């Protein structure tokens, strides 16, 4: 069976160049990057090269890059670090209703400790209005956290406008850019962010490593305590092979960003338009223009999403019902609920996400399978039979 992978927002294949770059730091240059001997300094040099590669991808200074275990740690370190460093007794955080759980669960944990949190709604297009962010701000607001691109819809948020609001009021501004870095241009100066989270495995790097951009001068209390690694901002022995892999992945993304984004967007549109032509009662979730080139979220009326994913997998095509972190959840997606989808519409939604290794042949194969799967699932759906009999 030919396998087609259309779940790249969940994770991506490690690029061969990334794997080759990592291997020596498992087998040969295995030193601790904090050691002063030859082995340690070889590792240290590799870490600093990777820091430069990651910084270049987002127009940052290398000294502003802190390596972490992934996007979740980076989000936690940014949010908790800023809140705990704030001197005011009363603290307030503004975020949106469609954030990744790494952000939502972190701010909800802070709520239990007395921090006030405002969850700003988004429109039916999946995009937050900067005016709503502005209205949510208070004198005691210490942090705004708005994701760059949504992991389920792919919608891109107006960070530049929000960044200007934050600067005017001297409020720290964090963005979860796990889904956007390496897929679309990300410039921390243009966006006006003080903190930015990213993860290697979303841009064809290894799992278990990520980074947090911390603008120079930003006061951040460390999330972890221990040694003096990462300039006292993140203790623990550096994951040198993983960091090298992240650096190489960032370098590759930087080199091919524009042409790759255009190629993948064309394939995404081909897939989406083919489904809309071949399958009735399908709607696109979120804004169709202001979104990642990699992402298509579609609602197949009267089809249970989990059943669709399983049926597609049996035919060799991997896709998702939404966020991979929520697989198996009986609750409808909080993102789809936030944009006004009913529970039934949310449960019938499928996310197709493309990547660097998605080919035109993959899309053709998927388009051969999807209509048949949708038709078969609807043929056994009591809800679909009731609706069609009433028409």
Secondary structure, DSSP 8 states (H G I E B T S, - for coil): ---EE-BTTT-----HHHHHHHHHHHHTS---TT--SHHHHHHHHHHHHHHHHHHHHTT--GGGEEEESSHHHHHHHHHHHHHHH---SS-EEEEETT--HHHHHHHHHHHTTT-EEEEE---TTS---HHHHHHH--TTEEEEE--SB-TTT-BB--HHHHHHHHHHTT-EEEEE-TTTBTTB---HHHHT-SEEEEEGGGTTS-SS-EEEEE-TT-----SS-SS-TGGGTS-S---HHHHHHHHHHHHHHHHHHHHHHHHHHHHHHHHHHHHHHHSSSEEE-S-SSSB-TTEEEEEETT--HHHHHHHHHHTTEE-BSS-GGGTT-SS--HHHHHTT--HHHHHTEEEEE--TT--HHHHHHHHHHHHHHHHHHHHT-HHHHHHHHH-
